[in-house]
Amino acid sequence: MESLPRTIPSDVEERAAWLVKAGGLEKAIRDGFFSAPVALPLVEALVLGLMRQGVTKYLAIFGHGSTT
């Protein structure tokens, strides 16, 4: 199995692929990948928080210039 980089990628698509390779959000947290602060766009952090709570369906309207 390919070794997973210890640093979290800065690009959103690379981060999503990295998270899949890490075995998912909960496993990445358990393995200590998120032990230090991580800079993420607010929308992405919100979605990850919802995922962590088991939310699988949601409707979101982001405004004020959000393009992500």
C-alpha positions as semicolon CSV with decimal commas, in nm:
position;residue;x (nm);y (nm);z (nm)
1;M;0,000;0,000;0,000
2;E;0,121;0,348;-0,088
3;S;0,235;0,557;0,209
4;L;0,008;0,849;0,296
5;P;0,179;1,189;0,324
6;R;0,169;1,327;0,681
7;T;0,086;1,676;0,553
8;I;-0,267;1,752;0,442
9;P;-0,278;1,887;0,082
10;S;-0,372;2,253;0,034
11;D;-0,588;2,198;-0,279
12;V;-0,950;2,095;-0,218
13;E;-0,954;1,815;-0,480
14;E;-0,619;1,677;-0,358
15;R;-0,746;1,697;0,001
16;A;-1,059;1,498;-0,091
17;A;-0,851;1,226;-0,261
18;W;-0,610;1,226;0,034
19;L;-0,902;1,181;0,277
20;V;-1,025;0,878;0,080
21;K;-0,674;0,726;0,088
22;A;-0,659;0,795;0,463
23;G;-0,966;0,574;0,510
24;G;-1,215;0,853;0,574
25;L;-1,249;1,145;0,811
26;E;-1,284;0,951;1,137
27;K;-0,983;0,729;1,063
28;A;-0,770;1,031;0,967
29;I;-0,864;1,196;1,297
30;R;-0,788;0,876;1,494
31;D;-0,453;0,842;1,318
32;G;-0,354;1,193;1,429
33;F;-0,360;1,371;1,094
34;F;-0,571;1,651;1,241
35;S;-0,380;1,693;1,569
36;A;-0,259;2,039;1,461
37;P;-0,478;2,322;1,327
38;V;-0,564;2,293;0,957
39;A;-0,653;2,592;0,737
40;L;-0,967;2,512;0,536
41;P;-1,232;2,719;0,363
42;L;-1,532;2,770;0,593
43;V;-1,763;2,575;0,361
44;E;-1,535;2,272;0,361
45;A;-1,490;2,281;0,738
46;L;-1,868;2,299;0,779
47;V;-1,924;1,999;0,550
48;L;-1,656;1,797;0,733
49;G;-1,824;1,886;1,064
50;L;-2,160;1,769;0,930
51;M;-2,000;1,446;0,804
52;R;-1,852;1,389;1,148
53;Q;-2,201;1,415;1,298
54;G;-2,337;1,158;1,052
55;V;-2,529;1,405;0,836
56;T;-2,552;1,267;0,482
57;K;-2,811;1,500;0,327
58;Y;-2,818;1,875;0,360
59;L;-2,917;2,188;0,174
60;A;-2,679;2,479;0,196
61;I;-2,693;2,827;0,057
62;F;-2,365;3,011;0,097
63;G;-2,354;3,379;0,013
64;H;-2,138;3,686;0,039
65;G;-1,910;3,593;-0,249
66;S;-1,845;3,229;-0,164
67;T;-1,741;3,047;-0,480
68;T;-1,664;2,704;-0,333
